[in-house]
Protein backbone atom coordinates (compact mmCIF):
# COMPACT_ATOMS: atom_id res chain seq x y z
CA UNK A 1 0.00 0.00 0.00
CA UNK A 2 1.53 3.36 -0.99
CA UNK A 3 2.26 5.89 1.72
CA UNK A 4 1.53 9.62 1.75
CA UNK A 5 4.40 11.74 0.49
CA UNK A 6 5.86 15.11 1.36
CA UNK A 7 9.08 16.86 0.35
CA UNK A 8 12.41 15.54 1.59
CA UNK A 9 13.69 19.08 2.15
CA UNK A 10 12.71 22.72 1.84
CA UNK A 11 13.28 24.59 -1.43
CA UNK A 12 12.84 28.26 -2.34
CA UNK A 13 12.35 30.27 -5.54
CA UNK A 14 11.62 33.89 -6.43
CA UNK A 15 9.89 35.33 -9.47
CA UNK A 16 7.15 37.60 -10.80
CA UNK A 17 3.46 37.17 -9.95
CA UNK A 18 1.34 36.79 -13.10
CA UNK A 19 -1.43 39.22 -12.15
CA UNK A 20 0.14 41.43 -9.48
CA UNK A 21 3.31 41.91 -11.53
CA UNK A 22 5.34 42.13 -8.31
CA UNK A 23 8.29 40.07 -7.14
CA UNK A 24 7.34 37.20 -4.82
CA UNK A 25 9.32 34.52 -2.99
CA UNK A 26 7.87 31.04 -2.54
CA UNK A 27 9.09 28.32 -0.19
CA UNK A 28 7.98 24.69 -0.56
CA UNK A 29 8.47 22.76 2.67
CA UNK A 30 7.74 19.32 4.16
CA UNK A 31 4.47 18.95 6.08
CA UNK A 32 3.05 16.35 8.50
CA UNK A 33 0.99 13.41 7.25
CA UNK A 34 -2.65 14.32 6.83
CA UNK A 35 -2.13 18.08 6.66
CA UNK A 36 -2.69 18.24 2.90
CA UNK A 37 -1.49 21.21 0.88
CA UNK A 38 -1.58 24.50 2.78
CA UNK A 39 -0.70 27.96 1.44
CA UNK A 40 0.73 30.41 3.97
CA UNK A 41 0.75 34.18 3.43
CA UNK A 42 3.80 35.05 5.53
CA UNK A 43 3.13 38.77 5.02
CA UNK A 44 -0.34 38.36 6.58
CA UNK A 45 0.31 35.39 8.88
CA UNK A 46 -2.68 33.48 7.48
CA UNK A 47 -2.84 29.83 6.34
CA UNK A 48 -5.26 28.81 3.56
CA UNK A 49 -5.90 25.11 2.88
CA UNK A 50 -5.81 24.20 -0.82
CA UNK A 51 -9.39 22.95 -1.01
CA UNK A 52 -12.28 23.41 -3.43
CA UNK A 53 -14.45 24.96 -0.71
CA UNK A 54 -11.86 27.71 -0.14
CA UNK A 55 -12.15 28.93 -3.74
CA UNK A 56 -13.44 32.50 -3.80
CA UNK A 57 -12.89 33.56 -7.42
CA UNK A 58 -12.24 31.88 -10.76
CA UNK A 59 -11.69 34.78 -13.15
CA UNK A 60 -8.43 34.17 -15.06
CA UNK A 61 -7.20 31.72 -12.45
CA UNK A 62 -8.31 29.83 -9.35
CA UNK A 63 -8.20 31.93 -6.18
CA UNK A 64 -8.42 30.55 -2.64
CA UNK A 65 -9.24 32.82 0.29
CA UNK A 66 -9.59 32.94 4.06
CA UNK A 67 -10.11 35.78 6.55
CA UNK A 68 -9.67 38.40 3.84
CA UNK A 69 -6.41 36.92 2.53
CA UNK A 70 -6.20 35.48 -0.98
CA UNK A 71 -3.83 33.34 -3.01
CA UNK A 72 -4.34 33.67 -6.77
CA UNK A 73 -3.43 31.34 -9.63
CA UNK A 74 -2.89 28.22 -7.54
CA UNK A 75 -3.78 25.79 -10.35
CA UNK A 76 -0.33 25.47 -11.99
CA UNK A 77 1.41 24.60 -8.72
CA UNK A 78 -1.45 22.31 -7.69
CA UNK A 79 -1.16 20.48 -11.02
CA UNK A 80 2.54 19.88 -10.32
CA UNK A 81 1.67 18.66 -6.82
CA UNK A 82 -0.85 16.18 -8.25
CA UNK A 83 1.48 15.13 -11.06
CA UNK A 84 4.31 14.44 -8.63
CA UNK A 85 2.10 12.46 -6.25
CA UNK A 86 2.60 14.88 -3.35
CA UNK A 87 0.06 14.71 -0.52
CA UNK A 88 1.30 17.01 2.23
CA UNK A 89 3.04 20.32 1.55
CA UNK A 90 3.44 23.78 3.07
CA UNK A 91 3.66 26.58 0.48
CA UNK A 92 4.83 29.88 1.99
CA UNK A 93 4.46 33.11 0.00
CA UNK A 94 5.35 36.69 0.84
CA UNK A 95 2.84 37.98 -1.70
CA UNK A 96 -0.55 37.27 -3.29
CA UNK A 97 0.43 34.59 -5.83
CA UNK A 98 3.02 31.95 -6.54
CA UNK A 99 5.61 33.24 -9.03
CA UNK A 100 4.45 32.40 -12.56
CA UNK A 101 7.99 31.24 -13.52
CA UNK A 102 7.73 29.73 -17.03
CA UNK A 103 3.92 29.82 -17.24
CA UNK A 104 3.70 26.04 -17.00
CA UNK A 105 3.72 23.34 -14.31
CA UNK A 106 7.11 21.93 -15.27
CA UNK A 107 8.91 24.80 -13.49
CA UNK A 108 7.26 23.77 -10.22
CA UNK A 109 7.75 20.07 -10.92
CA UNK A 110 11.50 20.62 -11.32
CA UNK A 111 11.58 22.30 -7.89
CA UNK A 112 9.75 19.34 -6.37
CA UNK A 113 12.19 16.93 -8.01
CA UNK A 114 15.15 18.94 -6.72
CA UNK A 115 13.76 18.81 -3.17
CA UNK A 116 12.95 15.10 -3.48
CA UNK A 117 10.05 13.15 -2.01
CA UNK A 118 9.81 11.48 1.40
CA UNK A 119 7.31 8.81 2.41
CA UNK A 120 5.23 9.46 5.53
CA UNK A 121 3.85 6.88 7.94
CA UNK A 122 0.28 6.95 6.66
CA UNK A 123 -1.43 5.27 3.69
CA UNK A 124 -2.56 7.32 0.68
CA UNK A 125 -6.27 7.82 0.28
CA UNK A 126 -8.13 8.50 -2.93
CA UNK A 127 -11.63 9.65 -3.81
CA UNK A 128 -13.43 7.18 -6.04
CA UNK A 129 -16.28 8.60 -8.08
CA UNK A 130 -19.26 6.21 -8.01
CA UNK A 131 -21.62 7.85 -10.49
CA UNK A 132 -21.42 10.54 -13.13
CA UNK A 133 -21.66 14.11 -11.91
CA UNK A 134 -21.86 16.94 -14.43
CA UNK A 135 -22.29 20.71 -14.64
CA UNK A 136 -22.78 23.00 -17.61
CA UNK A 137 -23.09 26.68 -18.39
CA UNK A 138 -23.24 28.77 -21.56
CA UNK A 139 -22.35 25.90 -23.89
CA UNK A 140 -19.49 24.63 -21.71
CA UNK A 141 -19.60 21.48 -19.59
CA UNK A 142 -17.55 19.41 -17.19
CA UNK A 143 -18.18 15.97 -15.73
CA UNK A 144 -16.64 13.28 -13.54
CA UNK A 145 -17.43 9.64 -14.29
CA UNK A 146 -16.32 6.39 -12.62
CA UNK A 147 -12.88 5.13 -13.68
CA UNK A 148 -10.07 2.99 -12.27
CA UNK A 149 -7.46 5.72 -12.71
CA UNK A 150 -7.28 9.52 -13.03
CA UNK A 151 -8.22 10.27 -16.64
CA UNK A 152 -8.77 13.51 -18.53
CA UNK A 153 -10.62 14.15 -21.78
CA UNK A 154 -10.78 17.76 -22.96
CA UNK A 155 -12.13 19.65 -25.95
CA UNK A 156 -11.63 23.33 -26.73
CA UNK A 157 -12.86 25.40 -29.66
CA UNK A 158 -11.65 28.98 -30.11
CA UNK A 159 -12.68 31.10 -33.13
CA UNK A 160 -9.08 32.17 -33.78
CA UNK A 161 -7.20 30.03 -36.35
CA UNK A 162 -4.21 30.00 -34.01
CA UNK A 163 -6.12 27.58 -31.78
CA UNK A 164 -9.35 26.34 -33.40
CA UNK A 165 -10.71 23.01 -32.17
CA UNK A 166 -8.34 20.80 -30.20
CA UNK A 167 -9.03 17.57 -28.28
CA UNK A 168 -6.89 15.33 -26.11
CA UNK A 169 -7.38 12.29 -23.87
CA UNK A 170 -4.85 11.64 -21.13
CA UNK A 171 -4.27 9.25 -18.21
CA UNK A 172 -2.48 10.86 -15.28
CA UNK A 173 0.74 9.25 -14.09
CA UNK A 174 3.91 11.02 -12.88
CA UNK A 175 5.69 10.05 -16.10
CA UNK A 176 2.91 11.03 -18.52
CA UNK A 177 2.25 14.29 -16.69
CA UNK A 178 5.89 15.36 -16.86
CA UNK A 179 6.24 14.57 -20.56
CA UNK A 180 2.85 15.47 -22.01
CA UNK A 181 1.15 18.10 -19.81
CA UNK A 182 3.53 19.86 -17.41
CA UNK A 183 5.48 21.75 -20.14
CA UNK A 184 2.33 23.35 -21.66
CA UNK A 185 2.34 27.11 -21.07
CA UNK A 186 -0.56 29.37 -20.26
CA UNK A 187 -1.89 31.57 -23.07
CA UNK A 188 -3.67 34.86 -23.55
CA UNK A 189 -5.01 37.23 -26.21
CA UNK A 190 -3.26 40.53 -26.94
CA UNK A 191 -6.60 42.19 -27.68
CA UNK A 192 -7.63 41.66 -24.04
CA UNK A 193 -4.38 42.80 -22.44
CA UNK A 194 -5.15 46.51 -22.07
CA UNK A 195 -8.49 45.77 -20.42
CA UNK A 196 -6.85 43.29 -18.05
CA UNK A 197 -4.23 45.85 -17.05
CA UNK A 198 -7.00 48.31 -16.19
CA UNK A 199 -8.38 45.65 -13.82
CA UNK A 200 -4.89 45.12 -12.33
CA UNK A 201 -4.64 41.70 -13.96
CA UNK A 202 -1.93 40.06 -16.11
CA UNK A 203 0.60 42.75 -15.09
CA UNK A 204 3.32 40.10 -14.88
CA UNK A 205 2.50 38.40 -18.19
CA UNK A 206 5.31 38.45 -20.75
CA UNK A 207 6.36 36.74 -23.96
CA UNK A 208 8.60 34.54 -21.80
CA UNK A 209 5.85 33.05 -19.63
CA UNK A 210 2.68 33.34 -21.75
CA UNK A 211 1.80 32.27 -25.29
CA UNK A 212 0.49 35.51 -26.77
CA UNK A 213 -2.17 35.28 -29.47
CA UNK A 214 -2.61 38.20 -31.85
CA UNK A 215 -4.51 38.76 -35.07
CA UNK A 216 -1.82 36.98 -37.11
CA UNK A 217 -1.50 33.98 -34.78
CA UNK A 218 0.87 33.13 -31.92
CA UNK A 219 3.24 36.10 -31.52
CA UNK A 220 5.99 34.16 -29.72
CA UNK A 221 5.59 31.00 -31.77
CA UNK A 222 9.16 29.95 -30.96
CA UNK A 223 7.97 29.30 -27.40
CA UNK A 224 5.47 26.62 -28.49
CA UNK A 225 6.31 23.17 -27.19
CA UNK A 226 3.38 21.25 -28.71
CA UNK A 227 1.23 21.76 -31.79
CA UNK A 228 -1.81 21.35 -29.52
CA UNK A 229 -0.35 23.14 -26.50
CA UNK A 230 -3.57 25.03 -25.76
CA UNK A 231 -5.69 21.96 -24.98
CA UNK A 232 -2.77 20.48 -23.05
CA UNK A 233 -2.66 23.57 -20.86
CA UNK A 234 -6.42 23.35 -20.30
CA UNK A 235 -5.88 19.79 -19.04
CA UNK A 236 -3.07 21.13 -16.83
CA UNK A 237 -5.51 23.67 -15.38
CA UNK A 238 -8.14 20.96 -14.84
CA UNK A 239 -5.65 18.71 -13.04
CA UNK A 240 -4.75 21.61 -10.75
CA UNK A 241 -8.39 22.46 -10.11
CA UNK A 242 -9.30 18.81 -9.42
CA UNK A 243 -6.36 18.57 -6.98
CA UNK A 244 -8.40 20.85 -4.72
CA UNK A 245 -10.52 17.78 -3.96
CA UNK A 246 -7.85 17.09 -1.34
CA UNK A 247 -6.93 13.61 -2.59
CA UNK A 248 -6.34 11.88 -5.92
CA UNK A 249 -9.55 11.37 -7.91
CA UNK A 250 -10.26 7.94 -9.37
CA UNK A 251 -12.47 9.31 -12.13
CA UNK A 252 -12.64 10.37 -15.75
CA UNK A 253 -12.82 14.13 -16.10
CA UNK A 254 -14.49 15.31 -19.31
CA UNK A 255 -14.32 19.00 -20.15
CA UNK A 256 -15.82 20.81 -23.11
CA UNK A 257 -14.75 24.48 -23.18
CA UNK A 258 -14.59 24.24 -19.39
CA UNK A 259 -12.76 26.79 -17.24
CA UNK A 260 -11.87 27.32 -13.60
CA UNK A 261 -15.39 28.33 -12.56
CA UNK A 262 -17.03 25.24 -14.02
CA UNK A 263 -14.25 23.01 -12.68
CA UNK A 264 -14.87 24.29 -9.17
CA UNK A 265 -18.64 23.96 -9.59
CA UNK A 266 -18.04 20.32 -10.56
CA UNK A 267 -16.19 19.52 -7.33
CA UNK A 268 -18.88 21.29 -5.29
CA UNK A 269 -21.54 19.20 -7.06
CA UNK A 270 -19.57 16.00 -6.43
CA UNK A 271 -19.14 16.59 -2.70
CA UNK A 272 -22.71 17.83 -2.23
CA UNK A 273 -23.93 14.27 -2.89
CA UNK A 274 -22.35 11.69 -0.55
CA UNK A 275 -23.67 8.90 -2.78
CA UNK A 276 -21.54 10.06 -5.70
CA UNK A 277 -18.16 9.20 -4.18
CA UNK A 278 -16.31 7.18 -1.55
CA UNK A 279 -12.90 7.45 0.09
CA UNK A 280 -10.65 4.45 -0.51
CA UNK A 281 -7.07 3.44 0.16
CA UNK A 282 -4.92 3.44 -2.96
CA UNK A 283 -3.91 -0.14 -3.82
C-alpha positions as CSV (number, residue, x, y, z in Angstrom):
1,X,0.0,0.0,0.0
2,X,1.5,3.4,-1.0
3,X,2.3,5.9,1.7
4,X,1.5,9.6,1.8
5,X,4.4,11.7,0.5
6,X,5.9,15.1,1.4
7,X,9.1,16.9,0.4
8,X,12.4,15.5,1.6
9,X,13.7,19.1,2.2
10,X,12.7,22.7,1.8
11,X,13.3,24.6,-1.4
12,X,12.8,28.3,-2.3
13,X,12.3,30.3,-5.5
14,X,11.6,33.9,-6.4
15,X,9.9,35.3,-9.5
16,X,7.2,37.6,-10.8
17,X,3.5,37.2,-10.0
18,X,1.3,36.8,-13.1
19,X,-1.4,39.2,-12.2
20,X,0.1,41.4,-9.5
21,X,3.3,41.9,-11.5
22,X,5.3,42.1,-8.3
23,X,8.3,40.1,-7.1
24,X,7.3,37.2,-4.8
25,X,9.3,34.5,-3.0
26,X,7.9,31.0,-2.5
27,X,9.1,28.3,-0.2
28,X,8.0,24.7,-0.6
29,X,8.5,22.8,2.7
30,X,7.7,19.3,4.2
31,X,4.5,19.0,6.1
32,X,3.1,16.3,8.5
33,X,1.0,13.4,7.2
34,X,-2.6,14.3,6.8
35,X,-2.1,18.1,6.7
36,X,-2.7,18.2,2.9
37,X,-1.5,21.2,0.9
38,X,-1.6,24.5,2.8
39,X,-0.7,28.0,1.4
40,X,0.7,30.4,4.0
41,X,0.7,34.2,3.4
42,X,3.8,35.0,5.5
43,X,3.1,38.8,5.0
44,X,-0.3,38.4,6.6
45,X,0.3,35.4,8.9
46,X,-2.7,33.5,7.5
47,X,-2.8,29.8,6.3
48,X,-5.3,28.8,3.6
49,X,-5.9,25.1,2.9
50,X,-5.8,24.2,-0.8
51,X,-9.4,22.9,-1.0
52,X,-12.3,23.4,-3.4
53,X,-14.5,25.0,-0.7
54,X,-11.9,27.7,-0.1
55,X,-12.2,28.9,-3.7
56,X,-13.4,32.5,-3.8
57,X,-12.9,33.6,-7.4
58,X,-12.2,31.9,-10.8
59,X,-11.7,34.8,-13.2
60,X,-8.4,34.2,-15.1
61,X,-7.2,31.7,-12.4
62,X,-8.3,29.8,-9.4
63,X,-8.2,31.9,-6.2
64,X,-8.4,30.5,-2.6
65,X,-9.2,32.8,0.3
66,X,-9.6,32.9,4.1
67,X,-10.1,35.8,6.5
68,X,-9.7,38.4,3.8
69,X,-6.4,36.9,2.5
70,X,-6.2,35.5,-1.0
71,X,-3.8,33.3,-3.0
72,X,-4.3,33.7,-6.8
73,X,-3.4,31.3,-9.6
74,X,-2.9,28.2,-7.5
75,X,-3.8,25.8,-10.4
76,X,-0.3,25.5,-12.0
77,X,1.4,24.6,-8.7
78,X,-1.5,22.3,-7.7
79,X,-1.2,20.5,-11.0
80,X,2.5,19.9,-10.3
81,X,1.7,18.7,-6.8
82,X,-0.8,16.2,-8.3
83,X,1.5,15.1,-11.1
84,X,4.3,14.4,-8.6
85,X,2.1,12.5,-6.2
86,X,2.6,14.9,-3.3
87,X,0.1,14.7,-0.5
88,X,1.3,17.0,2.2
89,X,3.0,20.3,1.6
90,X,3.4,23.8,3.1
91,X,3.7,26.6,0.5
92,X,4.8,29.9,2.0
93,X,4.5,33.1,0.0
94,X,5.4,36.7,0.8
95,X,2.8,38.0,-1.7
96,X,-0.6,37.3,-3.3
97,X,0.4,34.6,-5.8
98,X,3.0,31.9,-6.5
99,X,5.6,33.2,-9.0
100,X,4.5,32.4,-12.6
101,X,8.0,31.2,-13.5
102,X,7.7,29.7,-17.0
103,X,3.9,29.8,-17.2
104,X,3.7,26.0,-17.0
105,X,3.7,23.3,-14.3
106,X,7.1,21.9,-15.3
107,X,8.9,24.8,-13.5
108,X,7.3,23.8,-10.2
109,X,7.8,20.1,-10.9
110,X,11.5,20.6,-11.3
111,X,11.6,22.3,-7.9
112,X,9.7,19.3,-6.4
113,X,12.2,16.9,-8.0
114,X,15.2,18.9,-6.7
115,X,13.8,18.8,-3.2
116,X,13.0,15.1,-3.5
117,X,10.0,13.2,-2.0
118,X,9.8,11.5,1.4
119,X,7.3,8.8,2.4
120,X,5.2,9.5,5.5
121,X,3.8,6.9,7.9
122,X,0.3,6.9,6.7
123,X,-1.4,5.3,3.7
124,X,-2.6,7.3,0.7
125,X,-6.3,7.8,0.3
126,X,-8.1,8.5,-2.9
127,X,-11.6,9.7,-3.8
128,X,-13.4,7.2,-6.0
129,X,-16.3,8.6,-8.1
130,X,-19.3,6.2,-8.0
131,X,-21.6,7.9,-10.5
132,X,-21.4,10.5,-13.1
133,X,-21.7,14.1,-11.9
134,X,-21.9,16.9,-14.4
135,X,-22.3,20.7,-14.6
136,X,-22.8,23.0,-17.6
137,X,-23.1,26.7,-18.4
138,X,-23.2,28.8,-21.6
139,X,-22.3,25.9,-23.9
140,X,-19.5,24.6,-21.7
141,X,-19.6,21.5,-19.6
142,X,-17.6,19.4,-17.2
143,X,-18.2,16.0,-15.7
144,X,-16.6,13.3,-13.5
145,X,-17.4,9.6,-14.3
146,X,-16.3,6.4,-12.6
147,X,-12.9,5.1,-13.7
148,X,-10.1,3.0,-12.3
149,X,-7.5,5.7,-12.7
150,X,-7.3,9.5,-13.0
151,X,-8.2,10.3,-16.6
152,X,-8.8,13.5,-18.5
153,X,-10.6,14.2,-21.8
154,X,-10.8,17.8,-23.0
155,X,-12.1,19.7,-25.9
156,X,-11.6,23.3,-26.7
157,X,-12.9,25.4,-29.7
158,X,-11.7,29.0,-30.1
159,X,-12.7,31.1,-33.1
160,X,-9.1,32.2,-33.8
161,X,-7.2,30.0,-36.3
162,X,-4.2,30.0,-34.0
163,X,-6.1,27.6,-31.8
164,X,-9.3,26.3,-33.4
165,X,-10.7,23.0,-32.2
166,X,-8.3,20.8,-30.2
167,X,-9.0,17.6,-28.3
168,X,-6.9,15.3,-26.1
169,X,-7.4,12.3,-23.9
170,X,-4.9,11.6,-21.1
171,X,-4.3,9.3,-18.2
172,X,-2.5,10.9,-15.3
173,X,0.7,9.3,-14.1
174,X,3.9,11.0,-12.9
175,X,5.7,10.1,-16.1
176,X,2.9,11.0,-18.5
177,X,2.3,14.3,-16.7
178,X,5.9,15.4,-16.9
179,X,6.2,14.6,-20.6
180,X,2.9,15.5,-22.0
181,X,1.1,18.1,-19.8
182,X,3.5,19.9,-17.4
183,X,5.5,21.8,-20.1
184,X,2.3,23.3,-21.7
185,X,2.3,27.1,-21.1
186,X,-0.6,29.4,-20.3
187,X,-1.9,31.6,-23.1
188,X,-3.7,34.9,-23.6
189,X,-5.0,37.2,-26.2
190,X,-3.3,40.5,-26.9
191,X,-6.6,42.2,-27.7
192,X,-7.6,41.7,-24.0
193,X,-4.4,42.8,-22.4
194,X,-5.2,46.5,-22.1
195,X,-8.5,45.8,-20.4
196,X,-6.8,43.3,-18.1
197,X,-4.2,45.8,-17.1
198,X,-7.0,48.3,-16.2
199,X,-8.4,45.6,-13.8
200,X,-4.9,45.1,-12.3
201,X,-4.6,41.7,-14.0
202,X,-1.9,40.1,-16.1
203,X,0.6,42.7,-15.1
204,X,3.3,40.1,-14.9
205,X,2.5,38.4,-18.2
206,X,5.3,38.4,-20.7
207,X,6.4,36.7,-24.0
208,X,8.6,34.5,-21.8
209,X,5.8,33.1,-19.6
210,X,2.7,33.3,-21.7
211,X,1.8,32.3,-25.3
212,X,0.5,35.5,-26.8
213,X,-2.2,35.3,-29.5
214,X,-2.6,38.2,-31.9
215,X,-4.5,38.8,-35.1
216,X,-1.8,37.0,-37.1
217,X,-1.5,34.0,-34.8
218,X,0.9,33.1,-31.9
219,X,3.2,36.1,-31.5
220,X,6.0,34.2,-29.7
221,X,5.6,31.0,-31.8
222,X,9.2,30.0,-31.0
223,X,8.0,29.3,-27.4
224,X,5.5,26.6,-28.5
225,X,6.3,23.2,-27.2
226,X,3.4,21.2,-28.7
227,X,1.2,21.8,-31.8
228,X,-1.8,21.3,-29.5
229,X,-0.3,23.1,-26.5
230,X,-3.6,25.0,-25.8
231,X,-5.7,22.0,-25.0
232,X,-2.8,20.5,-23.0
233,X,-2.7,23.6,-20.9
234,X,-6.4,23.4,-20.3
235,X,-5.9,19.8,-19.0
236,X,-3.1,21.1,-16.8
237,X,-5.5,23.7,-15.4
238,X,-8.1,21.0,-14.8
239,X,-5.7,18.7,-13.0
240,X,-4.7,21.6,-10.8
241,X,-8.4,22.5,-10.1
242,X,-9.3,18.8,-9.4
243,X,-6.4,18.6,-7.0
244,X,-8.4,20.9,-4.7
245,X,-10.5,17.8,-4.0
246,X,-7.8,17.1,-1.3
247,X,-6.9,13.6,-2.6
248,X,-6.3,11.9,-5.9
249,X,-9.5,11.4,-7.9
250,X,-10.3,7.9,-9.4
251,X,-12.5,9.3,-12.1
252,X,-12.6,10.4,-15.7
253,X,-12.8,14.1,-16.1
254,X,-14.5,15.3,-19.3
255,X,-14.3,19.0,-20.1
256,X,-15.8,20.8,-23.1
257,X,-14.8,24.5,-23.2
258,X,-14.6,24.2,-19.4
259,X,-12.8,26.8,-17.2
260,X,-11.9,27.3,-13.6
261,X,-15.4,28.3,-12.6
262,X,-17.0,25.2,-14.0
263,X,-14.2,23.0,-12.7
264,X,-14.9,24.3,-9.2
265,X,-18.6,24.0,-9.6
266,X,-18.0,20.3,-10.6
267,X,-16.2,19.5,-7.3
268,X,-18.9,21.3,-5.3
269,X,-21.5,19.2,-7.1
270,X,-19.6,16.0,-6.4
271,X,-19.1,16.6,-2.7
272,X,-22.7,17.8,-2.2
273,X,-23.9,14.3,-2.9
274,X,-22.3,11.7,-0.5
275,X,-23.7,8.9,-2.8
276,X,-21.5,10.1,-5.7
277,X,-18.2,9.2,-4.2
278,X,-16.3,7.2,-1.6
279,X,-12.9,7.4,0.1
280,X,-10.7,4.4,-0.5
281,X,-7.1,3.4,0.2
282,X,-4.9,3.4,-3.0
283,X,-3.9,-0.1,-3.8
